[in-house]
Amino acid sequence: MKIYTKTGDKGKTSLFGGKRVSKSNKRVDAYGSVDELNSLLGVALVDIKDSLLKKELLKIQYDLLAIGAQLANPNAEPLKGIDNRLLFLEQYIDRLTKKLPLLQNFILPGGGRSGANLHYIRTVCRRVERLVVALYEADRIDENLLMYFNRLSDVFFTMARYANMLNNKKETNWIQSKSELVK
C-alpha cells in the first residue's frame, strides 16, 4: 500500500467518518498539534534514562494517540478512564515534587538536554491546550480534554525539574533585576 493518497493535495483532509474539511480547520489543527506533541515526546525519550520518567512518557504517548483519534472524530464518545488518568497524573506530579527542592522562584527553561526538552514539550503542550480550548468553544468535544492538557503541562514542568535534578543540572532562577527590560 502506498503512503501517499493525493487526496489532500488541495488542502482538504477527511475526518473520521469521511467528512472533508480544510486542513486549517480547528479540529485538524488540534489533533495535528497533539501529534506534534507526541513526536516531541519521542525525541525526548531518546535521552531519558530514568525508568520513572520513561514509563510515564510512554503512557502519555499512548494517551495522546487515543486523544488525537478522538479529536479526529466529530462524533466521538468521551474517552473511558480519563478521570482515573487525571487523578494518576496529579499523584505522579506529587510523587516527583516530593523528591525535588522547594520551588521558590520562577525558573528559566533549560538545564540539561533532557530537562530542556521537557520544558520545550511543556510549552508545546500549552499551545495544544489553547487549540483544544478553541475547538471546545467552537464544536463538541469532551471537556475532560481541557483538564487533561492543563494537567499534562504541569507534568512536563515537574518532569523537567526532576530530569535536571537527576542529571545534576542546575536550575536558573529568574531574577527580575537581571532583565534589561526593567532597568
Backbone as CSV, one residue per row, in Angstrom:
resi,resn,N_x,N_y,N_z,CA_x,CA_y,CA_z,C_x,C_y,C_z
1,MET,0.846,-1.176,0.000,0.000,0.000,0.000,0.894,1.243,0.000
2,LYS,0.548,2.209,-0.800,1.306,3.454,-0.869,0.925,4.358,0.296
3,ILE,1.919,5.101,0.797,1.673,6.024,1.915,0.971,7.296,1.425
4,TYR,1.175,7.658,0.181,0.540,8.876,-0.322,-0.758,8.536,-1.053
5,THR,-1.750,9.394,-0.828,-3.067,9.163,-1.443,-3.444,10.263,-2.431
6,LYS,-2.801,11.392,-2.312,-3.058,12.583,-3.138,-4.412,13.230,-2.840
7,THR,-5.156,12.687,-1.864,-6.485,13.255,-1.567,-6.379,14.574,-0.802
8,GLY,-5.211,14.877,-0.279,-5.028,16.129,0.452,-4.308,17.192,-0.330
9,ASP,-4.098,16.950,-1.604,-3.298,17.865,-2.419,-3.920,19.254,-2.594
10,LYS,-5.191,19.381,-2.321,-5.845,20.690,-2.485,-6.245,21.295,-1.148
11,GLY,-5.539,20.873,-0.078,-5.756,21.497,1.223,-6.925,20.950,2.010
12,LYS,-7.441,19.799,1.624,-8.558,19.180,2.359,-8.094,17.850,2.939
13,THR,-8.746,17.434,4.009,-8.488,16.140,4.617,-9.807,15.562,5.102
14,SER,-9.785,14.297,5.416,-11.000,13.634,5.894,-10.937,13.425,7.397
15,LEU,-12.030,13.756,8.059,-12.183,13.411,9.461,-12.662,11.977,9.550
16,PHE,-12.612,11.409,10.747,-13.170,10.084,10.956,-14.644,10.140,10.569
17,GLY,-15.083,9.237,9.780,-16.467,9.247,9.283,-16.554,9.738,7.855
18,GLY,-15.468,10.324,7.337,-15.413,10.682,5.932,-15.653,12.139,5.584
19,LYS,-16.113,12.956,6.512,-16.368,14.366,6.205,-15.062,15.048,5.792
20,ARG,-15.095,15.782,4.679,-13.925,16.505,4.176,-13.934,17.920,4.739
21,VAL,-12.781,18.334,5.258,-12.638,19.670,5.825,-11.289,20.246,5.402
22,SER,-11.162,21.560,5.546,-9.894,22.231,5.271,-8.836,21.773,6.276
23,LYS,-7.614,21.709,5.833,-6.518,21.351,6.743,-6.259,22.450,7.778
24,SER,-6.881,23.618,7.585,-6.771,24.687,8.579,-7.923,24.658,9.583
25,ASN,-8.802,23.678,9.499,-9.927,23.507,10.413,-9.427,23.390,11.858
26,LYS,-10.161,23.953,12.806,-9.763,23.905,14.225,-9.550,22.471,14.714
27,ARG,-10.368,21.568,14.274,-10.257,20.169,14.696,-8.952,19.565,14.170
28,VAL,-8.649,19.824,12.908,-7.421,19.303,12.299,-6.202,19.931,12.970
29,ASP,-6.292,21.221,13.246,-5.191,21.907,13.932,-4.956,21.302,15.318
30,ALA,-6.027,21.007,16.028,-5.896,20.441,17.374,-5.276,19.044,17.331
31,TYR,-5.827,18.138,16.501,-5.265,16.785,16.521,-3.888,16.736,15.859
32,GLY,-3.619,17.625,14.918,-2.272,17.709,14.338,-1.248,18.169,15.356
33,SER,-1.638,19.089,16.208,-0.732,19.561,17.254,-0.534,18.525,18.350
34,VAL,-1.559,17.716,18.613,-1.403,16.582,19.540,-0.366,15.616,18.970
35,ASP,-0.411,15.379,17.666,0.565,14.515,17.004,1.974,15.096,17.126
36,GLU,2.098,16.410,16.949,3.402,17.076,17.114,3.928,16.873,18.531
37,LEU,3.066,17.069,19.514,3.456,16.873,20.905,3.937,15.446,21.130
38,ASN,3.225,14.485,20.574,3.596,13.080,20.711,4.964,12.814,20.081
39,SER,5.225,13.418,18.937,6.523,13.250,18.279,7.651,13.846,19.114
40,LEU,7.391,14.979,19.741,8.411,15.579,20.604,8.718,14.689,21.802
41,LEU,7.714,13.988,22.303,7.969,13.030,23.385,8.917,11.940,22.908
42,GLY,8.742,11.500,21.673,9.652,10.508,21.101,11.081,11.017,21.049
43,VAL,11.258,12.294,20.712,12.590,12.901,20.695,13.166,12.929,22.115
44,ALA,12.365,13.327,23.074,12.835,13.414,24.467,13.219,12.047,25.006
45,LEU,12.469,11.036,24.638,12.723,9.684,25.154,14.095,9.143,24.748
46,VAL,14.657,9.655,23.671,15.983,9.213,23.216,17.039,9.453,24.294
47,ASP,16.917,10.563,25.024,17.941,10.948,26.001,17.604,10.576,27.441
48,ILE,16.386,10.188,27.710,15.976,9.952,29.101,16.302,8.519,29.502
49,LYS,17.020,8.401,30.607,17.431,7.086,31.104,16.588,6.628,32.294
50,ASP,16.033,7.558,33.036,15.304,7.236,34.255,14.025,6.459,33.931
51,SER,13.855,5.307,34.574,12.699,4.445,34.266,11.381,5.079,34.689
52,LEU,11.371,5.865,35.765,10.148,6.528,36.222,9.641,7.516,35.165
53,LEU,10.560,8.258,34.573,10.183,9.203,33.523,9.826,8.476,32.223
54,LYS,10.657,7.524,31.834,10.426,6.796,30.575,9.062,6.118,30.555
55,LYS,8.756,5.433,31.635,7.495,4.685,31.716,6.303,5.622,31.563
56,GLU,6.341,6.765,32.240,5.214,7.689,32.168,5.139,8.389,30.818
57,LEU,6.278,8.732,30.248,6.265,9.371,28.933,5.677,8.433,27.876
58,LEU,5.977,7.162,27.980,5.405,6.190,27.045,3.888,6.089,27.230
59,LYS,3.421,6.087,28.488,1.977,6.080,28.740,1.313,7.315,28.130
60,ILE,1.978,8.447,28.274,1.435,9.693,27.730,1.375,9.609,26.208
61,GLN,2.377,8.985,25.584,2.332,8.824,24.130,1.094,8.024,23.715
62,TYR,0.800,6.968,24.450,-0.408,6.183,24.161,-1.665,7.036,24.361
63,ASP,-1.683,7.819,25.451,-2.814,8.725,25.691,-3.015,9.658,24.500
64,LEU,-1.923,10.250,24.053,-2.016,11.255,23.001,-2.512,10.667,21.688
65,LEU,-2.121,9.439,21.394,-2.628,8.812,20.176,-4.138,8.588,20.279
66,ALA,-4.608,8.153,21.441,-6.052,7.960,21.649,-6.793,9.295,21.578
67,ILE,-6.203,10.329,22.163,-6.836,11.654,22.148,-6.873,12.217,20.733
68,GLY,-5.783,12.057,19.987,-5.756,12.526,18.601,-6.836,11.854,17.775
69,ALA,-7.006,10.552,17.961,-8.057,9.825,17.238,-9.433,10.328,17.638
70,GLN,-9.602,10.611,18.928,-10.895,11.124,19.374,-11.173,12.502,18.768
71,LEU,-10.165,13.351,18.725,-10.350,14.685,18.155,-10.649,14.632,16.657
72,ALA,-10.168,13.597,15.985,-10.425,13.451,14.546,-11.839,12.964,14.262
73,ASN,-12.569,12.623,15.310,-13.923,12.097,15.157,-14.929,13.073,15.766
74,PRO,-15.653,13.814,14.941,-16.628,14.774,15.471,-17.736,14.129,16.306
75,ASN,-17.932,12.827,16.165,-18.994,12.136,16.894,-18.458,11.218,17.988
76,ALA,-17.240,11.457,18.410,-16.596,10.579,19.396,-17.289,10.652,20.751
77,GLU,-17.351,9.513,21.384,-17.815,9.436,22.770,-16.652,9.860,23.676
78,PRO,-16.947,10.318,24.888,-15.861,10.663,25.815,-14.935,9.463,26.047
79,LEU,-13.669,9.753,26.236,-12.696,8.695,26.481,-12.960,8.032,27.821
80,LYS,-12.960,6.724,27.822,-13.136,5.982,29.073,-11.843,6.045,29.865
81,GLY,-11.962,6.201,31.161,-10.794,6.174,32.028,-10.058,7.490,32.172
82,ILE,-10.537,8.550,31.515,-9.802,9.814,31.588,-9.820,10.388,33.008
83,ASP,-10.915,10.171,33.751,-10.964,10.642,35.143,-9.865,9.993,35.977
84,ASN,-9.690,8.686,35.809,-8.635,7.976,36.533,-7.252,8.458,36.110
85,ARG,-7.117,8.742,34.824,-5.823,9.198,34.308,-5.480,10.567,34.876
86,LEU,-6.471,11.445,34.972,-6.241,12.769,35.564,-5.785,12.641,37.016
87,LEU,-6.446,11.782,37.763,-6.062,11.548,39.155,-4.646,10.994,39.233
88,PHE,-4.310,10.042,38.354,-2.959,9.485,38.349,-1.926,10.572,38.061
89,LEU,-2.191,11.440,37.076,-1.234,12.495,36.736,-1.001,13.424,37.921
90,GLU,-2.050,13.750,38.652,-1.888,14.589,39.847,-1.022,13.882,40.884
91,GLN,-1.265,12.603,41.098,-0.473,11.838,42.062,0.975,11.708,41.598
92,TYR,1.183,11.569,40.307,2.529,11.473,39.740,3.286,12.784,39.975
93,ILE,2.626,13.907,39.710,3.243,15.218,39.975,3.637,15.308,41.441
94,ASP,2.730,14.916,42.331,3.002,14.988,43.771,4.191,14.109,44.157
95,ARG,4.268,12.900,43.583,5.386,11.990,43.888,6.721,12.577,43.460
96,LEU,6.773,13.135,42.259,8.028,13.737,41.795,8.375,14.992,42.590
97,THR,7.363,15.801,42.881,7.596,17.060,43.596,8.208,16.818,44.969
98,LYS,7.807,15.739,45.634,8.371,15.413,46.950,9.872,15.160,46.877
99,LYS,10.373,14.784,45.719,11.792,14.482,45.545,12.607,15.709,45.137
100,LEU,11.905,16.801,44.804,12.564,17.989,44.263,12.809,19.045,45.332
101,PRO,13.826,19.891,45.115,13.979,21.037,46.018,12.761,21.954,45.893
102,LEU,12.431,22.604,46.986,11.285,23.506,47.006,11.466,24.611,45.970
103,LEU,10.440,24.854,45.201,10.474,25.894,44.180,10.060,27.214,44.825
104,GLN,10.985,28.169,44.851,10.704,29.451,45.499,10.741,30.623,44.534
105,ASN,11.141,30.360,43.292,11.242,31.408,42.282,10.752,30.844,40.952
106,PHE,10.479,31.752,40.026,10.312,31.308,38.652,11.675,30.815,38.194
107,ILE,11.672,29.822,37.303,12.939,29.340,36.762,12.937,29.516,35.255
108,LEU,14.143,29.678,34.718,14.283,29.771,33.277,14.284,28.360,32.692
109,PRO,13.611,28.151,31.574,13.647,26.831,30.949,15.079,26.489,30.557
110,GLY,15.466,25.259,30.797,16.816,24.847,30.435,17.313,23.745,31.329
111,GLY,18.580,23.847,31.718,19.231,22.807,32.491,19.999,21.911,31.548
112,GLY,19.850,20.611,31.684,20.474,19.659,30.767,19.582,19.410,29.561
113,ARG,20.056,18.550,28.659,19.298,18.262,27.437,17.908,17.711,27.745
114,SER,17.815,16.740,28.654,16.508,16.146,28.975,15.575,17.170,29.591
115,GLY,16.075,17.939,30.537,15.257,18.965,31.176,14.803,20.031,30.193
116,ALA,15.725,20.469,29.340,15.384,21.495,28.349,14.336,20.969,27.365
117,ASN,14.496,19.710,26.928,13.498,19.116,26.028,12.126,19.076,26.693
118,LEU,12.091,18.699,27.952,10.804,18.611,28.657,10.184,19.992,28.877
119,HIS,11.017,21.009,29.096,10.483,22.375,29.179,9.881,22.785,27.831
120,TYR,10.559,22.452,26.744,10.042,22.776,25.422,8.721,22.038,25.178
121,ILE,8.689,20.781,25.550,7.468,19.985,25.410,6.332,20.616,26.216
122,ARG,6.642,21.146,27.393,5.620,21.819,28.214,5.003,22.988,27.452
123,THR,5.833,23.755,26.754,5.296,24.916,26.033,4.457,24.484,24.836
124,VAL,4.858,23.417,24.165,4.049,22.891,23.060,2.727,22.363,23.606
125,CYS,2.784,21.720,24.765,1.562,21.222,25.406,0.616,22.384,25.718
126,ARG,1.150,23.503,26.150,0.308,24.674,26.421,-0.371,25.159,25.141
127,ARG,0.363,25.115,24.018,-0.239,25.504,22.743,-1.346,24.523,22.360
128,VAL,-1.080,23.235,22.545,-2.108,22.228,22.274,-3.338,22.518,23.127
129,GLU,-3.108,22.841,24.382,-4.230,23.153,25.274,-5.050,24.320,24.725
130,ARG,-4.377,25.372,24.245,-5.106,26.524,23.697,-5.927,26.124,22.472
131,LEU,-5.361,25.264,21.631,-6.080,24.810,20.438,-7.270,23.928,20.798
132,VAL,-7.100,23.097,21.808,-8.203,22.243,22.267,-9.307,23.096,22.883
133,VAL,-8.927,24.133,23.615,-9.929,25.058,24.174,-10.689,25.745,23.037
134,ALA,-9.969,26.203,22.017,-10.627,26.861,20.878,-11.593,25.903,20.184
135,LEU,-11.188,24.647,20.044,-12.076,23.652,19.439,-13.286,23.403,20.330
136,TYR,-13.060,23.306,21.631,-14.150,23.101,22.591,-15.176,24.237,22.501
137,GLU,-14.695,25.457,22.326,-15.586,26.607,22.235,-16.352,26.647,20.913
138,ALA,-15.796,26.008,19.882,-16.427,26.044,18.554,-17.222,24.792,18.220
139,ASP,-16.937,23.679,18.872,-17.523,22.401,18.478,-17.638,21.515,19.711
140,ARG,-18.233,20.362,19.525,-18.454,19.437,20.633,-17.250,18.513,20.800
141,ILE,-16.564,18.622,21.957,-15.525,17.668,22.333,-15.641,17.427,23.838
142,ASP,-15.023,16.379,24.294,-15.027,16.004,25.703,-14.328,17.082,26.531
143,GLU,-15.039,17.680,27.462,-14.453,18.759,28.259,-13.322,18.259,29.162
144,ASN,-13.268,16.964,29.422,-12.160,16.409,30.210,-10.812,16.611,29.527
145,LEU,-10.828,16.785,28.209,-9.573,17.030,27.498,-8.947,18.355,27.906
146,LEU,-9.780,19.323,28.266,-9.248,20.606,28.741,-8.433,20.390,30.013
147,MET,-8.992,19.612,30.925,-8.293,19.310,32.180,-7.042,18.478,31.916
148,TYR,-7.152,17.524,30.999,-6.019,16.638,30.714,-4.804,17.458,30.260
149,PHE,-4.991,18.350,29.292,-3.840,19.105,28.789,-3.345,20.134,29.799
150,ASN,-4.230,20.672,30.596,-3.793,21.577,31.652,-2.910,20.827,32.653
151,ARG,-3.333,19.652,33.041,-2.568,18.838,33.977,-1.270,18.350,33.343
152,LEU,-1.340,17.996,32.065,-0.174,17.450,31.379,0.972,18.451,31.315
153,SER,0.660,19.715,31.110,1.747,20.707,31.087,2.416,20.797,32.455
154,ASP,1.643,20.626,33.523,2.231,20.582,34.867,3.120,19.356,35.041
155,VAL,2.702,18.234,34.455,3.526,17.022,34.485,4.864,17.295,33.816
156,PHE,4.842,17.911,32.638,6.092,18.156,31.909,7.002,19.139,32.645
157,PHE,6.422,20.147,33.285,7.227,21.080,34.086,7.927,20.318,35.214
158,THR,7.170,19.487,35.902,7.727,18.728,37.018,8.766,17.726,36.522
159,MET,8.482,17.074,35.405,9.454,16.139,34.819,10.749,16.854,34.439
160,ALA,10.636,18.062,33.887,11.829,18.828,33.502,12.700,19.095,34.731
161,ARG,12.074,19.511,35.796,12.818,19.770,37.034,13.444,18.482,37.567
162,TYR,12.694,17.396,37.520,13.178,16.100,38.015,14.352,15.612,37.157
163,ALA,14.227,15.731,35.848,15.316,15.311,34.957,16.575,16.122,35.226
164,ASN,16.432,17.425,35.428,17.596,18.261,35.738,18.224,17.856,37.060
165,MET,17.403,17.544,38.051,17.935,17.108,39.343,18.704,15.793,39.179
166,LEU,18.113,14.839,38.482,18.774,13.542,38.279,20.111,13.681,37.559
167,ASN,20.175,14.621,36.621,21.379,14.810,35.818,22.319,15.868,36.400
168,ASN,22.047,16.271,37.646,22.879,17.280,38.327,23.025,18.560,37.516
169,LYS,21.932,18.967,36.892,21.909,20.214,36.122,21.180,21.264,36.944
170,LYS,21.835,22.384,37.119,21.300,23.445,37.961,20.157,24.180,37.265
171,GLU,19.111,24.459,38.044,18.040,25.319,37.557,18.477,26.761,37.732
172,THR,18.136,27.595,36.768,18.475,29.005,36.842,17.243,29.778,37.276
173,ASN,17.326,30.397,38.435,16.221,31.224,38.914,16.121,32.487,38.079
174,TRP,14.890,32.881,37.793,14.663,34.147,37.123,14.749,35.236,38.180
175,ILE,15.607,36.208,37.925,15.765,37.342,38.834,15.399,38.588,38.037
176,GLN,14.320,39.201,38.438,13.761,40.312,37.664,14.783,41.416,37.431
177,SER,15.593,41.714,38.420,16.546,42.825,38.299,17.628,42.556,37.251
178,LYS,17.795,41.304,36.822,18.792,40.989,35.791,18.259,41.220,34.386
179,SER,16.959,41.454,34.255,16.380,41.683,32.941,16.691,43.086,32.465
180,GLU,17.126,43.192,31.242,17.405,44.507,30.651,16.126,45.309,30.483
181,LEU,14.992,44.642,30.494,13.728,45.324,30.256,13.268,46.165,31.439
182,VAL,13.750,45.882,32.614,13.269,46.602,33.790,14.265,47.645,34.288
183,LYS,15.369,47.807,33.610,16.385,48.782,34.066,16.042,50.158,33.615
